[in-house]
Amino acid sequence: MFASIALRLRVEVEALNMVEALGAYTRHRTVSVFKRVKRGNQTVYKLLVAPAVSGQSIANGYQRALVELASKAGLPVCDQCRRYESIGGFIKHATESKADHDSLIESCVVEDLTGFLVPEAGVRRTSPVMFSYLVPDTESAKAVLESQFHVRYNFETMEHNPFNVESGTAVYMLTVGIDVDRIGRRIDGKTLADRGRRIELAFRALAALVEGLNFGAKKARYLPIVEVLGGVGAVSDPIPFMVSPPRVYPDGDDYISRTIARASKYVEALKGVNEKVFVAYMDRENLSIGIPSGTSIEVVKTSTVVELLETLLNAVTKNLRDL
């Protein structure tokens, strides 16, 4: 079983992921992205440099949410993950010479859900929860990098100390994948007794990540203005299905309609393996959502991120009971 989620976030004046300081100038992380351009009857792609927030930064916020929620829910968290603030992050047992895969996931839900690498012991676990970069949707809005000029004035020395901070404003896209089958599962395929609670934690930590803006840095004076514009999620079984990138095109084409259409064709093409796809979405942009007539998949509309994630979690739980 596999779950995928795509969200659109309107974020204004953020410095969530800075990369370096050049003198008194602090730069925002940037990436290269494509924008679709029409030239007559031909479609071409223009390469743009845009602000971004790394998947590593988002995953760090997710791990923090996991620690807090797991501690309150009575789920196991290892000492290193509990002390992430004092040791400078989630070091993932990197310096240990002895480690066992199953022992690590049994003793810590953070290790279970976000993976680890122990080079000294030759042990690794790929994260069942995957994050994209936060990148702008350049099809529906411009993304702006802007240098903000600041000055500190010392009244004793009568000196000015100028500095610049790059901030970004964009409609950002975020995609998340959750390999539900691998959560709470040992190497030999046997499941842990608390597997169901770990799956619930995976989804609820996502809600805390987004609704609580539980990721990124430099929020003391650059706390961004954030609004969730919409999102779509899917639960598929037994073959993974990824939702469409959360883009909205000028011609009216949108990610929710694309996801529903793709899922319908996907189920039809894989009917030989009894493929099932459930889709849920939320929309605050008044998109013209299209649902193909005669579609064999279930589609549910929700109103908030929390409701969207809870609806997907309920679909996962129902499928687990049916298996």
Secondary structure, 3 states (H helix, E strand, C coil): CEEEEEEEEEEEEECCCEEEEECCEEEECEEEEEEEEEECCEEEEEEEEEECECHHHHHHHHHHHHHHHHHHHCCCCCHHHHCHHHHCCCCCCCCCCCCCHHHHHHHCHHHHHHCEEECCCCEEECCCEEECCEEECCCCCCCEEEEEEEEEEECCCCEEEEEEEEEEEEEEEEEEEECHHHCCECCCCCECCCHHHHHHHHHHHHHHHHHCCCCCCCCCCCCCEEEEEEEEEEEEECCCCCCCCCCECCCCCEHHHHHHHHHHHHHHHCHHHCCEEEEEEEECCCCCCCCCCCCCCEEEECCCHHHHHHHHHHHHHHHHHHC
